[in-house]
Amino acid sequence: MEKLNIYEYVAVIVPGVVFLFGLGVMLPESLIVHRVMMPQDMGTAAVHLFLAFALGHMLQVLGQHLHGYYWSDFGGFPTDWPFSRRHHELSPAFQQVVLESSGQREVADLYEWRRAVATVRSLVTTEGFARRLETFHANYGMFRSTVVAGVLLLLTTPWCTREVWTVCPVILAGVLVSLLGMHRFGVHYARELFAAARAWQRAQPATAQSVRAGSTRPQSLIAAEPSQSADESSPRPAERLRIVPRRSGSSGRAA
């Protein structure tokens, strides 16, 4: 069985556990599902983790579709800020880093910019420059899913407990703290991505020079292609020597 990576541990299981724990606090203890949401032995704890893993994936799907609405008020995702130039927190100079690393001279719109950023992300991940990037991505995913879990708990509070005015402020405080964490690690993720791209450029100066000279893609992304021109040093067919077999003395008499 393949081991779970850090993203599945942190960004999937933890929000699922938070959601189940919140439901267990609000639901009455007389329900059978309360034993699973608030486990008290190894059996119910195992079922609790499996449910948390499944619910965590569902929260991830919702978060991936909804976090764009939050970042739209800030001029796009933090990785879009060098292109939109609406924030000085991420310098527009990173735009040149992305263009050189992805092998593009310019981008016309935000869609092409995001394609270039995706190329840079794949490049630094393949070359081994994304260790810290995975940590920031896991923390961002955890806080994003926790925000979604908190919002769902707020929506279900009136049907789960009568102490709405006691439970809602606690959940709302958790949502706000998670939202701040999501914003913080989103900015850290973008900054680390551009720093990793710059580190990759410094590790391969020949690639950066070829891109500045007018190459359309970095040399590490271009497969080796056979030469299309013929070798000028090789002799042409008409110039090649003809080897004529030498006649022997016994068979070379004149008729």
Sequence and secondary structure as in RCSB ss.txt:
>XXXX:A:sequence
MEKLNIYEYVAVIVPGVVFLFGLGVMLPESLIVHRVMMPQDMGTAAVHLFLAFALGHMLQVLGQHLHGYYWSDFG
GFPTDWPFSRRHHELSPAFQQVVLESSGQREVADLYEWRRAVATVRSLVTTEGFARRLETFHANYGMFRSTVVAG
VLLLLTTPWCTREVWTVCPVILAGVLVSLLGMHRFGVHYARELFAAARAWQRAQPATAQSVRAGSTRPQSLIAAE
PSQSADESSPRPAERLRIVPRRSGSSGRAA
>XXXX:A:secstr
     HHHIIIIIHHHHHHHHHHHHHS TTSTTHHHHS  SHHHHHHHHHHHHHHHHHHHHHHHHHHHHHHGGGT
S GGGHHHH   SSS TTHHHHHHHHHT S  SSHHHHHHHHHHHHHHHHHTT  HHHHHHHHHHHHHHHHHHHH
HHHHHHHHHH S HHHHHHHHHHHHHHHHHHHHHHHHHHHHHHHHHHHHHHHH HHHHHHHHTT SS GGGS   
   S  TTS  GGGS        SSS    
